[in-house]
Amino acid sequence: LLPELETLRKANRPIDIILLKARQWGGSTLIDAYQSWIQQEWKKNWNSVICADIEDQSKIVLGMMDTAFSNYDVSDTGEEKPELRPFMGSNSTRKVSTNGATISIGSAQKPEKIRSQNVKMAHLTEIGLWKETEKKKPEDLIQAIFGSINPGPYTMKALESTAKGVGNYFHRTYMKAKKGKNNFRAVFVAWWEIDLYQSEVYDYTAFIESMNENEKWLFSLGATLEAIAWYRIKDREFEGEHWRMCSEFPSTDIEAFQST
């Protein structure tokens, strides 16, 4: 993900990314750290917004950014350490103390807070969970947010989610990005690329001999034997509903959109 972000930034192109990922990888954390870095090191008054399905999720992401700023190392520069401070008495907007940028949070359930924001960067998290109703569609809010961003160098639109079925906004947008039919750069992170998902293998010969066709396919993709051992254990938790395993811990981006 980081090389993709940097490729777009260094080319002075809008940093438009759609990230499809396995669970618990930390893609949200990286996106927020990257946006914080742009606000602190590259641009003044470069406002950003974070939007999740519900506001509590946005608050968690904002907490990540607060942590990022509180750990910002300026010891070698003599500069002021940046802080996130309340902005104009709002609980949903913070201001970066050193450069004037604001960071606002909102939710798809209560979109009024962020519809009129003047922002340069937007991080929309877990898009696959955003629900479509008779009166409200995720793309309506997304377009309202993105519509306020005038595309250019250092502007950023980041969509990210685990897959939640087919036919929804996230699925459609990711597939178009993969085919080059929109402005987003598609990035996929498989479960087997995440070091967290490993289990010990005690007898390699016996384990290799016990591998089924799907596990051999995983090995051909690049999964280690330790990763496959973890996958075997985890898959049993889904009690025969392997499509759920594919959705939560996808091996390929096509597999990610498995559903009943």
Phi, psi and omega in degrees: 000315182298315176301325178293316177300314183291326178300315180291318180297313183293337177273004182057035177256155173304138183269082183253112187232138168238119187251122172254125190218161169282169183292149169060036179269325181104020179297322178298317181298317180294316180300316181292320177297322180293317177296320177299319180297318177296317181295323185275323190256337191240327189224145173261148177052036184265084189290149179223162178224144177240129182225129177237184180293314176236157189293329179300324177294321178295322180296324177296317179294320177298324177298324176298318181291323176299318177296319180300314181292322182292338178259011182291125184267112177241017186298330182270355185251338184076006181280164177291138178286126182290146176225155172263120183239150177304142184246116176052039176073010183271137175278347185253002179227134175240151178244135177284123190297335189262346187218004174083356181287144174250150176234116183247150177239153178201187181214158176292335179283330179229074189282350188300329185294335189239359183298323186258014182292140174263098189234160176249340181221141179224134175241112179252115191253145180049053181301327182299340180272346183293126188267142174263130177240180181297327184255354188215129176240143179305321184294336178295313179292319181299315179293327177296320179290310183293332181296338179274354181262116176276110188302136178180182179304135176073359168283153186215132172235113183240117173253133177211151180186158158281157182287141177226065177088182184248160175086351179274177184301316183297315180299313182297317183291320179295315182295323176294320179296320180298327180269003180073026184260005171216189187269001183273145172267117182280130178230131179238136176238114181279159180299323186285353174273357185256120185297338181300329187266081180217143172228151183289141174250120186271327180227099186295320182298312181295322181294315180298319180293335182270357184291134176272181185296321180295321180291325175294324177296318177300320178297322180293333177287331182133000179292137176284166177295324178296322178293319180295325177297320176295316182300318181299317180292314184294322182299329180295334180295338182271002169050052175090349178268074187298334180298330177292320177298318180297323182287316183281324183228072185288145176267332175223165180290333176291315180298330184303327186266026175297146174206174179296000000 
